Amino acid sequence: MPELPEVETTRRGVAPYLDGATLQGAIVRDGRLRWPVPPDLDAILSGLTVRAVTRRAKYLIVHFDSGSLLIHLGMSGSLRYVPATTPVQKHDHIDLKLGSHVLRYRDPRRFGAMLWHVGPLEFHPLLQALGPEPLTDDFNGDVLYAAISKRSAAIKLVIMDNHVVVGVGNIYANESLFHAGINPTRAACELSRADCHALATEIKRVLALAIEAGGSTLRDFVNTEGKSGYFQQDYYVYDRQEQACRICSSPIRQIRQGQRSSYYCPLCQPC
């Protein structure tokens, strides 16, 4: 599933085409996504001017004067800015009409979303319980320490909880814990304030580096130009089981946590 860097890469890719643009409506070929696409989306969007394109967690938000369009890429979604005459493929479910071009939403698994919301975004059911954004001043070591000090679950599972901090998915949780020298199985409540400052710093750094690299090459993810990211070339532990640690040469280990794979170096990340 695309994680925060992949979604931010998409936001940066579509924003130049959408900012200030007036939509001519939408073409909905198949509205059966994770939640049904509004059947009147074409009428809703027709004539509206885009005021901004932002991101909250893994949601893209297109802002208009009268409401907001929430877009989630799900497990396999992508957005492409293409000429309106581009032949439609099997999984091209929605076009946002921009004159001679369209912003085309493709989603083979149909687990994404495109929803219309009127009113303050902080009250939307999908957004109201989210934690702080990791790349803002709202998230730091003190905030992390306060959020986890009473939680006995493994720290890797805790930092993947969107109520604690948003957008730290499996890949980047593994990488951040490695660089902070923290074993993924440690109980969250056992981390010191210094540990939390180190981890928060690495979460910010790893996510920022991944964004600059265009995200990771996930099985289904491509950016708005159809290209894959290349942050996977910089992995230190993720998906490197039994390979030599780039720091100490110990074999990277793999375990299962919360039905997801975790990777760590037993020497650099002692229990």
C-alpha positions as CSV (number, residue, x, y, z in Angstrom):
1,M,0.0,0.0,0.0
2,P,1.3,3.5,-0.8
3,E,2.6,5.1,2.4
4,L,3.0,8.8,3.3
5,P,6.0,9.5,0.9
6,E,4.2,7.9,-2.0
7,V,1.1,10.0,-1.3
8,E,3.1,13.2,-0.8
9,T,4.9,12.4,-4.1
10,T,1.5,12.2,-5.8
11,R,0.4,15.4,-4.2
12,R,3.4,17.2,-5.5
13,G,2.9,15.7,-8.9
14,V,-0.7,16.8,-9.3
15,A,-0.7,20.1,-7.5
16,P,0.8,22.1,-10.4
17,Y,-2.0,21.0,-12.7
18,L,-4.8,21.5,-10.2
19,D,-3.9,24.7,-8.3
20,G,-6.1,27.4,-9.7
21,A,-7.7,25.2,-12.3
22,T,-11.5,25.2,-13.0
23,L,-12.9,21.7,-13.3
24,Q,-15.4,20.9,-16.0
25,G,-16.8,18.0,-14.0
26,A,-15.9,14.3,-13.7
27,I,-16.4,11.1,-15.6
28,V,-17.2,8.2,-13.2
29,R,-16.9,4.9,-15.1
30,D,-17.0,2.7,-11.9
31,G,-17.9,4.2,-8.6
32,R,-17.6,1.0,-6.6
33,L,-14.5,1.9,-4.6
34,R,-13.9,1.3,-0.9
35,W,-16.8,3.7,-0.3
36,P,-19.2,4.5,-3.2
37,V,-18.2,7.5,-5.2
38,P,-20.9,10.2,-5.1
39,P,-23.2,9.5,-8.0
40,D,-23.5,13.3,-8.7
41,L,-19.8,14.0,-8.6
42,D,-19.8,15.4,-12.2
43,A,-22.5,18.0,-11.2
44,I,-20.8,18.7,-7.9
45,L,-17.4,19.5,-9.4
46,S,-18.5,21.2,-12.7
47,G,-17.4,24.8,-12.7
48,L,-15.5,24.7,-9.4
49,T,-12.0,26.2,-9.0
50,V,-9.3,24.4,-7.1
51,R,-7.9,26.6,-4.3
52,A,-5.3,24.2,-3.0
53,V,-4.1,20.6,-2.9
54,T,-3.0,19.3,0.5
55,R,-2.4,16.0,2.2
56,R,-3.6,14.7,5.6
57,A,-2.1,11.4,6.5
58,K,-2.5,9.3,3.4
59,Y,-5.5,11.3,2.1
60,L,-5.1,13.8,-0.7
61,I,-7.4,16.8,-0.3
62,V,-8.5,19.0,-3.2
63,H,-9.9,22.2,-1.7
64,F,-12.7,24.3,-3.3
65,D,-14.8,27.2,-2.0
66,S,-17.9,25.0,-1.5
67,G,-16.2,21.8,-0.1
68,S,-13.3,19.4,-0.4
69,L,-12.6,16.3,-2.5
70,L,-10.9,13.5,-0.4
71,I,-8.9,11.0,-2.4
72,H,-7.3,7.9,-1.0
73,L,-5.1,5.7,-3.3
74,G,-5.9,2.5,-1.4
75,M,-3.7,-0.4,-2.2
76,S,-3.2,0.1,-5.9
77,G,-4.5,3.5,-6.9
78,S,-2.7,6.2,-8.9
79,L,-3.4,9.6,-10.5
80,R,-2.1,10.5,-13.9
81,Y,-2.4,13.8,-15.7
82,V,-3.0,12.8,-19.3
83,P,-4.6,14.2,-22.5
84,A,-8.3,13.7,-22.5
85,T,-8.0,11.7,-25.7
86,T,-5.8,9.0,-24.0
87,P,-7.5,5.6,-24.5
88,V,-9.2,4.4,-21.3
89,Q,-7.8,1.2,-19.8
90,K,-9.7,-1.4,-17.9
91,H,-9.1,0.0,-14.4
92,D,-9.4,3.7,-15.2
93,H,-12.4,4.4,-13.0
94,I,-12.6,8.2,-12.8
95,D,-11.5,11.3,-14.8
96,L,-11.4,14.8,-13.3
97,K,-12.0,17.0,-16.4
98,L,-9.4,19.8,-17.0
99,G,-10.1,20.9,-20.5
100,S,-7.7,19.3,-23.0
101,H,-6.4,17.0,-20.2
102,V,-7.9,14.9,-17.4
103,L,-6.6,13.8,-14.0
104,R,-7.2,10.0,-14.3
105,Y,-7.7,7.8,-11.3
106,R,-6.7,4.2,-11.9
107,D,-7.3,1.5,-9.2
108,P,-7.1,-2.2,-10.2
109,R,-8.2,-3.4,-6.7
110,R,-10.8,-0.6,-6.2
111,F,-9.8,-0.2,-2.5
112,G,-9.2,3.6,-2.8
113,A,-11.7,6.4,-2.3
114,M,-13.0,9.6,-3.8
115,L,-15.4,11.4,-1.5
116,W,-17.0,14.8,-1.3
117,H,-17.1,16.7,2.0
118,V,-18.8,20.0,2.9
119,G,-17.7,21.6,6.2
120,P,-14.6,21.7,8.4
121,L,-12.3,18.8,7.5
122,E,-11.3,18.1,11.1
123,F,-14.9,16.8,11.6
124,H,-14.8,14.3,8.8
125,P,-15.1,10.8,10.2
126,L,-12.0,9.6,8.4
127,L,-9.9,12.5,9.6
128,Q,-11.1,13.5,13.1
129,A,-9.2,10.9,15.1
130,L,-5.9,11.2,13.3
131,G,-2.7,12.0,15.2
132,P,-0.1,14.7,14.3
133,E,1.6,14.9,11.0
134,P,5.2,13.6,11.4
135,L,6.8,16.3,9.2
136,T,5.4,19.2,11.1
137,D,6.2,20.9,14.4
138,D,3.2,19.2,15.9
139,F,5.3,16.0,16.2
140,N,8.5,15.7,18.2
141,G,10.2,13.6,20.9
142,D,8.1,15.1,23.7
143,V,4.8,14.5,21.8
144,L,5.9,10.9,21.1
145,Y,6.9,10.3,24.7
146,A,3.6,11.5,26.0
147,A,1.7,9.4,23.6
148,I,3.5,6.1,24.3
149,S,4.4,6.3,28.0
150,K,1.5,4.1,29.1
151,R,1.4,1.7,26.1
152,S,2.9,-1.8,26.6
153,A,2.6,-2.8,22.9
154,A,5.7,-3.1,20.8
155,I,7.1,0.2,19.7
156,K,6.9,-0.6,16.0
157,L,3.2,-1.3,16.2
158,V,2.6,1.8,18.2
159,I,4.3,4.2,15.8
160,M,2.2,2.7,13.0
161,D,-0.9,3.6,14.9
162,N,-2.4,6.7,13.2
163,H,-3.7,7.9,16.5
164,V,-0.1,8.3,17.7
165,V,1.4,9.8,14.5
166,V,0.1,9.5,11.0
167,G,1.7,8.0,7.9
168,V,4.4,5.9,9.4
169,G,3.8,2.7,7.5
170,N,5.6,-0.6,7.7
171,I,8.6,0.3,5.5
172,Y,9.4,3.6,7.2
173,A,8.7,2.3,10.7
174,N,11.4,-0.4,10.1
175,E,13.9,2.1,8.7
176,S,13.3,4.7,11.4
177,L,13.7,2.2,14.3
178,F,17.0,1.0,12.8
179,H,18.5,4.4,12.5
180,A,17.3,5.3,16.0
181,G,18.9,2.0,17.3
182,I,15.7,0.8,18.8
183,N,14.5,-2.9,18.6
184,P,11.0,-3.1,17.1
185,T,9.9,-5.5,19.8
186,R,10.6,-3.2,22.7
187,A,7.6,-2.2,24.7
188,A,6.7,1.4,23.9
189,C,6.4,2.4,27.6
190,E,10.1,1.3,28.1
191,L,11.4,4.0,25.8
192,S,13.1,6.9,27.5
193,R,12.5,10.5,26.6
194,A,15.9,10.5,24.9
195,D,14.8,7.4,22.9
196,C,11.7,9.2,21.8
197,H,13.6,12.2,20.7
198,A,15.9,10.0,18.6
199,L,13.0,8.1,17.1
200,A,11.0,11.2,16.2
201,T,14.1,12.7,14.6
202,E,14.7,9.6,12.5
203,I,11.0,9.3,11.5
204,K,11.2,12.9,10.2
205,R,14.5,12.3,8.4
206,V,13.6,9.0,6.8
207,L,10.2,10.2,5.5
208,A,11.8,13.4,4.1
209,L,14.5,11.4,2.3
210,A,11.9,9.0,0.9
211,I,9.8,11.9,-0.4
212,E,12.8,13.3,-2.1
213,A,13.5,9.9,-3.7
214,G,9.9,9.8,-5.0
215,G,8.8,7.1,-2.5
216,S,9.6,3.4,-2.8
217,T,9.0,0.9,-5.7
218,L,5.9,-0.9,-4.3
219,R,4.3,-3.5,-6.4
220,D,1.5,-1.2,-7.7
221,F,2.7,2.3,-6.9
222,V,3.8,4.7,-9.7
223,N,3.9,8.5,-9.6
224,T,1.8,10.8,-11.7
225,E,4.3,10.3,-14.6
226,G,4.0,6.5,-14.4
227,K,7.5,6.2,-12.8
228,S,8.4,4.3,-9.6
229,G,10.2,5.8,-6.7
230,Y,13.7,4.6,-5.8
231,F,14.0,4.9,-2.0
232,Q,14.2,1.1,-1.8
233,Q,17.8,1.5,-2.9
234,D,18.5,3.1,0.4
235,Y,16.9,0.5,2.7
236,Y,19.0,-0.5,5.6
237,V,16.8,-3.3,7.0
238,Y,13.5,-3.5,5.2
239,D,13.2,-6.6,3.0
240,R,16.9,-7.4,3.6
241,Q,16.5,-10.5,5.8
242,E,19.8,-12.5,6.1
243,Q,21.7,-9.8,4.2
244,A,24.6,-8.1,6.0
245,C,23.8,-5.0,8.0
246,R,25.3,-2.0,6.3
247,I,26.7,-0.8,9.6
248,C,28.0,-3.9,11.4
249,S,27.7,-6.7,8.9
250,S,25.4,-8.8,11.1
251,P,22.7,-10.7,9.3
252,I,19.4,-8.8,9.2
253,R,16.6,-10.7,11.0
254,Q,12.9,-10.9,10.0
255,I,10.0,-11.5,12.4
256,R,6.3,-11.1,12.3
257,Q,4.5,-8.4,14.3
258,G,0.8,-7.6,13.9
259,Q,0.6,-9.7,10.7
260,R,3.4,-7.6,9.1
261,S,7.1,-8.3,8.6
262,S,9.6,-6.5,10.8
263,Y,13.3,-6.3,10.0
264,Y,16.1,-5.4,12.4
265,C,19.8,-5.8,13.1
266,P,20.3,-7.7,16.4
267,L,23.6,-5.8,17.1
268,C,22.6,-2.3,16.1
269,Q,19.1,-2.7,17.7
270,P,19.6,-4.7,20.9
271,C,16.5,-5.7,22.9
